[in-house]
Amino acid sequence: MVIDSELANYLREKGVTKAAWSDDGAPLNPVKFPIAGLETQGAILFADLPGYSELSQRLEPMECACLTSHFFAWFEGSAGLCVWRHRR
């Protein structure tokens, strides 16, 4: 499979562990494109912030970004403290 793109070159340099072809789902003349990625271990946090949707409609985009950044910084600090206490 030959993939010509900056992303493909980056993934090739980093060691692509998964590669495939997909299409855009169009019934006539679907466009095929490469999908490639790296396998890694990680975690995903799904957080429901009560009232966030309503609040985000009143705030500017930068204010929303700051609000969520502060929340996740607090969360990361709290999680780190829990791990530290658990390891003691």
C-alpha positions in Angstrom: 0.0 0.0 0.0 1.5 3.4 -1.0 0.2 6.4 1.0 1.4 9.8 0.0 0.8 12.4 2.7 2.6 14.1 5.5 0.6 12.1 8.0 1.4 8.8 6.3 5.1 9.7 6.3 4.9 10.6 10.0 3.2 7.3 10.8 5.7 5.4 8.7 8.6 7.0 10.6 6.9 6.2 13.9 6.0 2.6 13.0 2.5 2.1 11.7 0.9 -0.8 13.4 -2.5 -0.7 11.6 -3.2 0.2 8.0 -6.2 -0.1 5.8 -8.2 1.5 3.0 -11.7 3.0 3.4 -14.0 5.1 1.3 -16.3 8.0 1.9 -19.5 5.9 1.6 -20.7 7.7 -1.5 -22.9 5.4 -3.6 -21.5 6.7 -6.9 -17.8 7.1 -7.4 -16.7 6.7 -3.7 -13.4 8.2 -2.9 -10.9 5.8 -1.4 -8.5 7.0 1.3 -5.9 5.4 3.6 -6.4 4.9 7.3 -3.3 4.3 9.4 -2.5 4.5 13.0 -0.3 3.5 15.9 -1.4 1.0 18.6 -0.7 2.4 22.1 -2.0 2.1 25.6 -4.0 5.0 27.0 -7.1 6.0 28.7 -10.1 8.1 27.7 -12.1 10.2 30.1 -15.8 10.8 29.4 -17.0 13.6 31.7 -20.5 15.0 31.9 -20.2 18.6 33.2 -23.7 19.5 34.4 -24.9 22.7 32.8 -22.0 22.9 30.4 -24.1 23.0 27.2 -26.2 25.9 28.5 -23.1 27.7 29.8 -21.1 27.2 26.6 -23.9 29.0 24.6 -23.3 32.1 26.7 -19.5 32.1 26.8 -17.0 33.0 24.2 -15.0 30.1 22.7 -11.9 31.1 24.6 -13.8 31.2 27.8 -15.1 27.7 27.2 -11.6 26.4 26.4 -10.3 28.0 29.6 -13.2 26.5 31.7 -12.6 23.0 30.4 -8.8 23.3 30.7 -9.2 24.3 34.4 -11.6 21.4 35.0 -9.2 18.9 33.4 -6.2 20.4 35.3 -8.2 20.0 38.5 -9.2 16.5 37.6 -5.6 15.5 36.6 -4.3 16.8 39.9 -7.0 15.0 41.9 -6.4 11.8 40.0 -2.6 12.1 40.6 -3.2 12.6 44.3 -5.4 9.5 44.4 -2.7 7.4 42.7 0.0 8.8 45.0 -2.0 7.9 48.1 -2.7 4.4 46.7 1.0 3.7 46.0 2.1 4.7 49.6 
